[in-house]
Amino acid sequence: MSNPDQFNILIVGEADSNGGDLRGALQNDHHLDFVRSGEEAVAYLYEQRPDLILLDLCLNDMSGFDLLQKFKDMDEARDIPVILLTGAASVEDEERGLRLGAVDYLTRPFHSAIVTARIRIQLDLVKHIRTIERLGMIDALTDIPNRRFFDLRIKEEWRRTCRHKSCISMLMLDVDKFKDYNDTYGHPQGDRLLKFIGKILMDSLHRPSDMAARLGGEEFAVLLGDTDTVGAIKVAEAIRRKVEKGIVPTPQGDPTSITISIGISTIMPTMEGDMADFIQQADKYLYMAKEAGRNKIVYKG
């Protein structure tokens, strides 16, 4: 999001009873999405991740408490803070909601200053937690996602492509003869090279769902959702060419060039499928690319 202080808020309930007052209090500062029913809310959360959920306890297809429990049972939603909306809160209802995992209550009639203040408290917490998470999931050298982030993201993408019955592809790649490069030019130059590779990967991905990560050392991965083998080969070849043509200057001014090898794994996953085998296949094809002479792409033909 271009503005770090603007957040996505999902409002679940009747638009007539919630929309006007809440829209007036929030729409100038945040992006708002509205759904009417619990079923629509669950479908929305399978596809998108809002920063905050405002949940009306009175829905047309289920109890707001039941929907809150569904949220907490969903991997896609359990960590999203939920504020409950109600017309007549009782101590018992408030206790029940908090016990189920709600972070706060807003009671009608909504007062703009109160709505803004309570929501700001929760969004400040979201911002703080995400800053901490980012520091733990970004590779310090290349400033791209690290192995921890990759492990979390591939699970999410696996579930999403299962629901859509589409393909997912993974590129496993590493720098050819990186040890020789380090021995020749020194580790600081090796670090510059890894930063160069990381930037090429990030510049080569054009969809928000695509991601690149440094898995460790000179090994990187690229995850491509909704992508078959043909599409993955196009991305891999573009990356391979950019690296091959790229120049990484040394402190002495000598230009250096480098190549990479890439293994591609593609699958139409199922919930019963073996994700570890999918990753292992990409690693196997990477090894085969090395054995075939390096600076090559290997995939299941």
Summary of the structure (lengths in Angstrom):
residues: 301
radius of gyration: 23.8
end to end distance: 39.3
largest distance: 73.9
contacts: 952
relative contact order: 0.10
helix: 49%
strand: 21%
